[in-house]
């Protein structure tokens, strides 16, 4: 998993909080506490996934393109994190003579695949709307 997932969820919840209003990458970045270039990168993935629409020029920005009650965190996870918590680098060497070094990567791949399946199943139960509701209930 990467931080883009958290940024994407935060951005979509922010847009759900502003229904029918455009939000610029600068305003989203300010709310998320990151830079606008990073927001544009994440929002580009979300646009390709059909979660947001964009409008260029004065008064432009991003707006939700889907019902927040129907956007699940699992959908976002698959879109921006490529659906994996597996790190890009694994230990071990499949050509190594050592039984541990030669087998660890395959075993860890299986563990990460199972963890992803459980994690996605959990995230399927959470929507952008439910996250926004939890935020509104916080003291």
Backbone as ProteinMPNN parsed JSONL, in Angstrom:
{"seq_chain_A": "XXXXXXXXXXXXXXXXXXXXXXXXXXXXXXXXXXXXXXXXXXXXXXXXXXXXXXXXXXXXXXXXXXXXXXXXXXXXXXXXXXXXXXXXXXXXXXXXXXXXXXXXXXXXXXXXXXXXXXXXXXXXXXXXXXXXXXXXXXX", "coords_chain_A": {"N_chain_A": [[0.837, -1.167, 0.0], [0.321, 2.324, -0.474], [0.852, 5.846, 0.256], [-0.8, 7.214, -1.419], [-3.308, 6.067, -1.407], [-4.475, 6.906, 1.043], [-4.457, 9.656, 0.556], [-6.19, 9.739, -1.643], [-8.624, 8.795, -0.533], [-9.07, 10.778, 1.423], [-9.294, 13.041, -0.261], [-11.584, 12.403, -1.807], [-13.526, 12.235, 0.201], [-13.485, 14.877, 1.051], [-14.454, 16.113, -1.295], [-16.998, 14.967, -1.303], [-18.033, 16.22, 0.876], [-18.415, 18.691, -0.124], [-20.741, 18.835, -1.94], [-21.734, 19.104, -5.35], [-19.966, 21.161, -5.859], [-17.043, 22.5, -7.337], [-13.631, 21.748, -6.705], [-10.429, 22.999, -6.489], [-7.106, 21.78, -7.293], [-5.352, 23.0, -5.607], [-6.953, 23.778, -3.403], [-7.772, 21.27, -2.482], [-5.268, 20.153, -1.925], [-4.434, 21.839, 0.137], [-6.285, 21.111, 2.105], [-5.639, 18.423, 2.459], [-3.051, 18.6, 3.22], [-0.726, 18.461, 1.581], [1.21, 18.769, -1.465], [-0.014, 20.498, -4.423], [0.733, 19.266, -6.868], [1.06, 16.592, -6.237], [-1.541, 15.971, -5.505], [-2.8, 16.342, -7.996], [-1.723, 14.18, -9.391], [-2.8, 11.936, -8.009], [-5.512, 12.502, -8.306], [-5.744, 12.266, -11.023], [-5.591, 9.501, -11.396], [-7.951, 8.843, -10.065], [-9.783, 10.1, -11.704], [-9.476, 8.645, -14.083], [-10.464, 6.266, -13.092], [-13.09, 6.872, -12.918], [-14.211, 8.166, -10.738], [-14.113, 10.909, -10.287], [-14.797, 14.023, -11.986], [-13.347, 16.434, -14.165], [-12.763, 19.924, -14.692], [-11.346, 22.318, -16.67], [-9.61, 25.495, -16.442], [-10.742, 28.836, -15.379], [-12.476, 28.713, -12.356], [-12.518, 26.029, -12.455], [-11.723, 22.581, -11.676], [-12.086, 19.769, -9.55], [-14.761, 17.434, -9.222], [-17.07, 15.235, -7.661], [-17.937, 12.264, -9.376], [-19.556, 10.219, -8.895], [-21.852, 8.522, -6.726], [-21.336, 9.071, -3.34], [-22.19, 7.131, -1.551], [-21.903, 4.835, -2.896], [-19.284, 4.494, -3.597], [-16.707, 2.502, -2.754], [-14.091, 1.89, -0.364], [-12.491, -0.184, -1.157], [-12.636, -0.12, -3.943], [-11.256, 2.248, -4.432], [-8.788, 1.598, -3.356], [-7.954, -0.451, -5.121], [-7.715, 1.103, -7.401], [-5.807, 3.212, -6.921], [-3.721, 2.059, -5.478], [-3.027, -0.128, -6.822], [-4.16, -2.374, -5.868], [-2.676, -3.826, -3.93], [-0.855, -4.713, -1.017], [1.607, -5.581, -1.011], [5.074, -5.081, -0.862], [7.295, -3.374, -3.149], [9.766, -4.495, -3.315], [11.288, -7.534, -2.472], [12.791, -9.771, -0.113], [15.416, -12.205, -0.408], [16.644, -14.66, -2.829], [15.814, -16.283, -5.635], [17.526, -17.976, -7.016], [19.389, -18.794, -5.259], [21.25, -21.16, -3.33], [20.555, -21.678, -0.739], [17.873, -22.861, 1.212], [16.049, -21.208, 2.547], [16.483, -18.57, 1.513], [15.914, -19.061, -1.181], [13.223, -19.712, -1.196], [11.695, -17.889, 0.259], [10.561, -15.589, -1.003], [8.431, -16.552, -2.62], [6.764, -17.675, -0.635], [6.178, -15.386, 0.906], [4.859, -13.878, -1.055], [2.485, -15.332, -1.311], [1.418, -14.938, 1.256], [1.016, -12.141, 1.219], [-0.897, -12.009, -0.84], [-3.092, -13.338, 0.325], [-3.536, -11.613, 2.492], [-4.233, -9.288, 1.115], [-6.68, -10.096, -0.016], [-8.31, -10.405, 2.291], [-8.152, -7.779, 3.271], [-9.268, -6.247, 1.163], [-11.863, -7.272, 1.207], [-12.728, -6.312, 3.662], [-12.5, -3.51, 3.164], [-14.423, -3.254, 1.206], [-16.749, -2.942, 2.596], [-16.854, -0.368, 3.45], [-17.756, 2.903, 2.703], [-17.278, 6.029, 0.927], [-19.177, 7.836, 1.816], [-19.794, 6.73, 4.348], [-17.399, 7.168, 5.693], [-17.344, 9.962, 5.719], [-19.602, 10.421, 7.33], [-18.689, 9.346, 9.77], [-16.686, 11.174, 10.335], [-18.184, 13.5, 10.718], [-19.452, 12.807, 13.064], [-17.493, 12.885, 14.957], [-16.249, 14.389, 17.921]], "CA_chain_A": [[0.0, 0.0, 0.0], [1.082, 3.559, -0.489], [0.14, 6.988, 0.824], [-1.781, 7.702, -2.383], [-4.607, 5.572, -0.985], [-4.977, 7.828, 2.064], [-4.714, 10.934, -0.114], [-7.378, 9.567, -2.476], [-9.792, 8.729, 0.346], [-9.231, 12.116, 1.995], [-9.755, 13.933, -1.329], [-12.959, 12.069, -2.161], [-14.379, 12.631, 1.326], [-13.548, 16.337, 0.97], [-15.377, 16.436, -2.388], [-18.34, 14.575, -0.869], [-18.433, 17.247, 1.839], [-18.749, 19.86, -0.942], [-21.493, 18.325, -3.093], [-22.054, 20.039, -6.437], [-18.988, 22.246, -5.94], [-15.719, 22.161, -7.844], [-12.525, 22.043, -5.796], [-9.154, 23.047, -7.208], [-6.044, 20.948, -6.709], [-4.769, 23.779, -4.508], [-7.803, 23.697, -2.209], [-7.689, 19.893, -1.985], [-3.92, 20.005, -1.345], [-4.438, 22.545, 1.418], [-7.056, 20.311, 3.041], [-4.927, 17.156, 2.679], [-1.706, 18.956, 3.718], [0.318, 18.014, 0.659], [1.33, 19.755, -2.536], [-0.992, 20.339, -5.5], [1.202, 18.335, -7.903], [0.757, 15.243, -5.755], [-3.002, 15.845, -5.613], [-3.137, 16.158, -9.415], [-1.354, 12.805, -9.758], [-3.797, 11.034, -7.428], [-6.807, 12.802, -8.909], [-5.703, 11.723, -12.38], [-5.975, 8.085, -11.244], [-9.364, 8.797, -9.696], [-10.545, 10.475, -12.899], [-9.447, 7.467, -14.958], [-11.318, 5.268, -12.465], [-14.475, 7.323, -13.009], [-14.692, 8.695, -9.46], [-14.221, 12.365, -10.355], [-14.758, 14.711, -13.268], [-12.532, 17.639, -14.097], [-13.062, 21.06, -15.547], [-10.168, 23.173, -16.73], [-9.821, 26.938, -16.538], [-11.228, 29.585, -14.23], [-13.595, 28.048, -11.696], [-12.411, 24.596, -12.693], [-11.206, 21.735, -10.612], [-12.573, 18.397, -9.462], [-16.067, 17.221, -8.616], [-17.408, 13.806, -7.636], [-18.639, 11.74, -10.548], [-20.262, 9.026, -8.443], [-22.537, 8.66, -5.452], [-20.43, 8.688, -2.244], [-22.708, 5.934, -0.889], [-21.565, 3.674, -3.72], [-17.827, 4.389, -3.771], [-16.117, 1.774, -1.625], [-12.649, 2.057, -0.2], [-11.833, -1.242, -1.935], [-12.509, 0.385, -5.312], [-10.185, 3.245, -4.426], [-7.566, 0.831, -3.097], [-7.551, -1.098, -6.379], [-7.408, 2.13, -8.392], [-4.586, 3.99, -6.668], [-2.659, 1.25, -4.878], [-2.915, -1.322, -7.668], [-4.738, -3.5, -5.147], [-1.71, -4.694, -3.258], [-0.051, -4.213, 0.094], [2.929, -6.166, -1.211], [6.111, -4.104, -1.193], [7.887, -3.526, -4.483], [11.007, -5.254, -3.19], [11.221, -8.661, -1.538], [14.074, -10.362, 0.246], [15.686, -13.537, -0.951], [17.16, -14.834, -4.184], [15.296, -17.586, -6.077], [18.606, -18.801, -7.559], [20.296, -19.105, -4.15], [21.252, -22.555, -2.894], [19.945, -21.725, 0.598], [16.443, -23.162, 1.136], [15.298, -20.043, 3.027], [16.62, -17.492, 0.536], [15.307, -19.42, -2.461], [11.776, -19.942, -1.064], [11.0, -16.859, 1.04], [9.78, -14.68, -1.838], [7.191, -17.232, -2.984], [5.933, -17.791, 0.557], [5.699, -14.042, 1.238], [3.874, -13.504, -2.082], [1.229, -15.971, -0.92], [0.92, -14.253, 2.451], [0.498, -10.839, 0.799], [-2.124, -12.236, -1.618], [-4.164, -13.621, 1.28], [-3.794, -10.382, 3.246], [-4.965, -8.401, 0.205], [-8.059, -10.576, -0.142], [-9.004, -10.036, 3.525], [-8.192, -6.325, 3.36], [-10.25, -5.768, 0.193], [-13.186, -7.659, 1.704], [-13.031, -5.33, 4.714], [-12.688, -2.196, 2.548], [-15.674, -3.28, 0.443], [-17.843, -2.598, 3.507], [-16.728, 1.037, 3.84], [-17.958, 3.823, 1.586], [-16.872, 7.424, 1.15], [-20.234, 8.416, 2.629], [-19.677, 6.272, 5.742], [-16.237, 7.869, 6.265], [-17.797, 11.338, 5.982], [-20.503, 10.37, 8.491], [-17.864, 9.162, 10.963], [-16.009, 12.452, 10.589], [-19.188, 14.44, 11.247], [-19.814, 12.385, 14.413], [-16.37, 13.111, 15.874], [-16.391, 15.627, 18.722]], "C_chain_A": [[0.885, 1.234, 0.0], [0.235, 4.704, 0.066], [-0.891, 7.562, -0.143], [-3.189, 7.233, -2.011], [-5.235, 6.528, 0.031], [-5.317, 9.177, 1.45], [-5.991, 10.847, -0.949], [-8.641, 9.541, -1.62], [-10.085, 10.112, 0.915], [-9.825, 13.061, 0.948], [-11.214, 13.667, -1.69], [-13.937, 12.428, -1.038], [-14.55, 14.15, 1.332], [-14.529, 16.756, -0.134], [-16.817, 16.056, -2.026], [-18.906, 15.586, 0.121], [-18.883, 18.514, 1.118], [-19.576, 19.434, -2.153], [-21.826, 19.44, -4.073], [-21.122, 21.24, -6.512], [-17.668, 21.714, -6.489], [-14.693, 22.511, -6.774], [-11.24, 21.983, -6.604], [-8.148, 22.123, -6.546], [-5.394, 21.672, -5.544], [-5.616, 23.68, -3.249], [-7.793, 22.289, -1.616], [-6.34, 19.679, -1.302], [-3.833, 20.671, 0.014], [-5.167, 21.716, 2.476], [-6.325, 19.026, 3.422], [-3.554, 17.375, 3.314], [-0.604, 18.311, 2.891], [0.382, 19.023, -0.475], [0.374, 19.46, -3.687], [-0.558, 19.363, -6.601], [0.892, 16.891, -7.498], [-0.748, 14.968, -5.838], [-3.388, 15.591, -7.068], [-2.814, 14.745, -9.885], [-2.406, 11.811, -9.267], [-5.151, 11.25, -8.101], [-6.873, 12.316, -10.356], [-6.093, 10.245, -12.365], [-7.464, 7.967, -10.931], [-10.258, 9.187, -10.872], [-10.612, 9.3, -13.863], [-10.342, 6.352, -14.412], [-12.791, 5.648, -12.469], [-15.05, 7.916, -11.732], [-14.895, 10.202, -9.467], [-14.261, 12.824, -11.806], [-13.921, 15.96, -13.082], [-13.06, 18.697, -15.052], [-11.846, 21.962, -15.509], [-10.568, 24.64, -16.77], [-10.334, 27.553, -15.251], [-12.473, 28.898, -13.658], [-13.574, 26.54, -11.863], [-11.886, 23.853, -11.487], [-11.784, 20.345, -10.71], [-13.936, 18.373, -8.786], [-16.345, 15.715, -8.647], [-18.221, 13.431, -8.865], [-19.433, 10.485, -10.187], [-20.894, 9.32, -7.093], [-21.593, 8.212, -4.333], [-20.895, 7.456, -1.473], [-22.339, 4.672, -1.655], [-20.071, 3.504, -3.972], [-17.26, 3.685, -2.549], [-14.615, 2.043, -1.56], [-11.883, 0.979, -0.954], [-11.649, -0.796, -3.382], [-11.359, 1.384, -5.415], [-8.836, 2.558, -4.26], [-7.048, 0.178, -4.378], [-7.105, -0.066, -7.415], [-6.061, 2.796, -8.146], [-3.438, 3.186, -6.074], [-2.397, -0.016, -5.672], [-3.359, -2.572, -6.913], [-3.739, -4.398, -4.474], [-1.004, -3.983, -2.113], [1.387, -4.732, -0.023], [3.948, -5.072, -1.547], [6.695, -4.382, -2.581], [9.161, -4.371, -4.455], [10.804, -6.36, -2.178], [12.613, -9.194, -1.281], [14.232, -11.696, -0.457], [16.18, -13.507, -2.382], [16.729, -16.213, -4.651], [16.374, -18.517, -6.639], [19.599, -19.245, -6.484], [20.164, -20.584, -3.749], [20.592, -22.728, -1.522], [18.432, -21.918, 0.466], [15.592, -21.964, 1.576], [15.306, -18.952, 1.958], [15.899, -17.81, -0.774], [13.777, -19.557, -2.392], [10.998, -18.792, -0.424], [10.104, -15.963, 0.18], [8.436, -15.307, -2.229], [6.229, -17.35, -1.814], [5.351, -16.423, 0.924], [4.672, -13.55, 0.218], [2.503, -14.081, -1.732], [0.589, -15.3, 0.289], [0.316, -12.909, 2.067], [-0.79, -10.982, -0.008], [-3.304, -12.514, -0.696], [-4.531, -12.378, 2.074], [-4.584, -9.396, 2.395], [-6.427, -8.809, 0.095], [-8.88, -10.204, 1.095], [-9.194, -8.528, 3.613], [-9.238, -5.754, 2.402], [-11.672, -6.098, 0.638], [-13.639, -6.684, 2.792], [-13.339, -3.968, 4.097], [-13.951, -2.121, 1.702], [-16.877, -2.849, 1.287], [-17.873, -1.113, 3.863], [-16.871, 1.913, 2.608], [-17.415, 5.211, 1.946], [-17.9, 8.108, 2.051], [-20.111, 7.994, 4.095], [-18.475, 6.911, 6.439], [-16.629, 9.296, 6.632], [-18.713, 11.373, 7.202], [-19.731, 10.197, 9.789], [-17.166, 10.458, 11.345], [-16.979, 13.445, 11.238], [-19.591, 14.091, 12.668], [-18.705, 12.627, 15.442], [-16.563, 14.416, 16.632], [-15.376, 16.676, 18.328]], "O_chain_A": [[2.042, 1.192, 0.418], [-0.959, 4.538, 0.315], [-1.768, 8.32, 0.272], [-4.162, 7.938, -2.279], [-6.396, 6.914, -0.11], [-6.341, 9.776, 1.781], [-6.788, 11.785, -0.959], [-9.626, 10.2, -1.953], [-11.23, 10.565, 0.889], [-10.763, 13.801, 1.246], [-11.992, 14.606, -1.859], [-15.052, 12.875, -1.306], [-15.645, 14.65, 1.59], [-15.343, 17.656, 0.072], [-17.754, 16.757, -2.409], [-20.12, 15.781, 0.192], [-19.637, 19.315, 1.67], [-19.151, 19.653, -3.288], [-22.153, 20.561, -3.682], [-21.449, 22.235, -7.159], [-17.236, 20.614, -6.144], [-14.876, 23.468, -6.022], [-10.998, 21.014, -7.324], [-8.311, 21.731, -5.39], [-4.934, 21.036, -4.595], [-5.083, 23.519, -2.151], [-7.804, 22.126, -0.396], [-6.276, 19.091, -0.222], [-3.227, 20.129, 0.939], [-4.714, 21.632, 3.618], [-6.383, 18.592, 4.573], [-2.967, 16.45, 3.876], [0.321, 17.7, 3.425], [-0.324, 20.031, -0.444], [-0.006, 18.309, -3.904], [-1.405, 18.702, -7.202], [0.506, 16.074, -8.334], [-1.168, 13.868, -6.196], [-4.214, 14.722, -7.345], [-3.551, 14.175, -10.689], [-2.849, 10.947, -10.023], [-5.851, 10.29, -8.425], [-7.952, 11.991, -10.852], [-6.844, 9.792, -13.229], [-8.153, 7.098, -11.466], [-11.363, 8.664, -11.016], [-11.676, 8.991, -14.399], [-10.913, 5.58, -15.183], [-13.644, 4.853, -12.074], [-16.256, 8.145, -11.649], [-15.745, 10.721, -8.744], [-13.825, 12.122, -12.719], [-13.8, 16.48, -11.973], [-13.703, 18.407, -16.061], [-11.37, 22.328, -14.434], [-11.707, 24.983, -17.089], [-10.367, 26.92, -14.196], [-13.399, 28.551, -14.391], [-14.511, 25.852, -11.456], [-11.641, 24.428, -10.427], [-11.956, 19.803, -11.801], [-14.226, 19.179, -7.902], [-15.902, 15.013, -9.556], [-19.076, 14.188, -9.324], [-19.923, 9.777, -11.067], [-20.503, 10.264, -6.406], [-21.097, 7.086, -4.369], [-20.088, 6.802, -0.812], [-22.449, 3.565, -1.127], [-19.643, 2.479, -4.502], [-17.325, 4.21, -1.438], [-13.972, 2.375, -2.556], [-10.739, 1.202, -1.351], [-10.611, -1.069, -3.984], [-10.587, 1.359, -6.373], [-7.866, 2.896, -4.938], [-5.858, 0.244, -4.682], [-6.213, -0.338, -8.218], [-5.258, 2.93, -9.07], [-2.285, 3.607, -6.165], [-1.631, -0.878, -5.241], [-2.984, -3.689, -7.27], [-3.924, -5.614, -4.442], [-0.612, -2.821, -2.221], [2.26, -4.367, 0.764], [3.703, -4.237, -2.418], [6.591, -5.491, -3.105], [9.575, -4.902, -5.485], [10.204, -6.136, -1.127], [13.502, -9.082, -2.125], [13.283, -12.234, -1.028], [16.142, -12.477, -3.055], [17.215, -17.217, -4.131], [16.155, -19.725, -6.728], [20.539, -19.986, -6.771], [19.082, -21.165, -3.829], [20.125, -23.818, -1.193], [17.783, -21.213, -0.307], [14.517, -21.74, 1.019], [14.25, -18.471, 1.549], [15.335, -16.915, -1.404], [13.11, -19.522, -3.427], [9.775, -18.728, -0.549], [8.999, -15.617, 0.598], [7.407, -14.635, -2.168], [5.025, -17.15, -1.971], [4.161, -16.316, 1.221], [3.713, -12.874, 0.589], [1.486, -13.396, -1.843], [-0.627, -15.116, 0.339], [-0.771, -12.563, 2.53], [-1.69, -10.154, 0.128], [-4.396, -11.987, -0.908], [-5.711, -12.117, 2.305], [-5.5, -8.74, 2.891], [-7.314, -7.956, 0.112], [-10.014, -9.743, 0.97], [-10.267, -8.053, 3.983], [-10.011, -4.875, 2.784], [-12.582, -5.288, 0.462], [-14.802, -6.283, 2.83], [-14.329, -3.335, 4.463], [-14.495, -1.035, 1.501], [-17.903, -2.438, 0.746], [-18.815, -0.65, 4.506], [-16.2, 1.701, 1.598], [-17.135, 5.511, 3.107], [-17.536, 8.871, 2.946], [-20.305, 8.817, 4.99], [-18.522, 7.168, 7.642], [-16.295, 9.783, 7.712], [-18.6, 12.281, 8.026], [-20.062, 10.819, 10.798], [-17.065, 10.8, 12.523], [-16.625, 14.14, 12.191], [-20.028, 14.966, 13.415], [-18.948, 12.578, 16.648], [-16.986, 15.422, 16.062], [-15.362, 17.766, 18.901]]}, "name": "protein", "num_of_chains": 1, "seq": "XXXXXXXXXXXXXXXXXXXXXXXXXXXXXXXXXXXXXXXXXXXXXXXXXXXXXXXXXXXXXXXXXXXXXXXXXXXXXXXXXXXXXXXXXXXXXXXXXXXXXXXXXXXXXXXXXXXXXXXXXXXXXXXXXXXXXXXXXXX"}
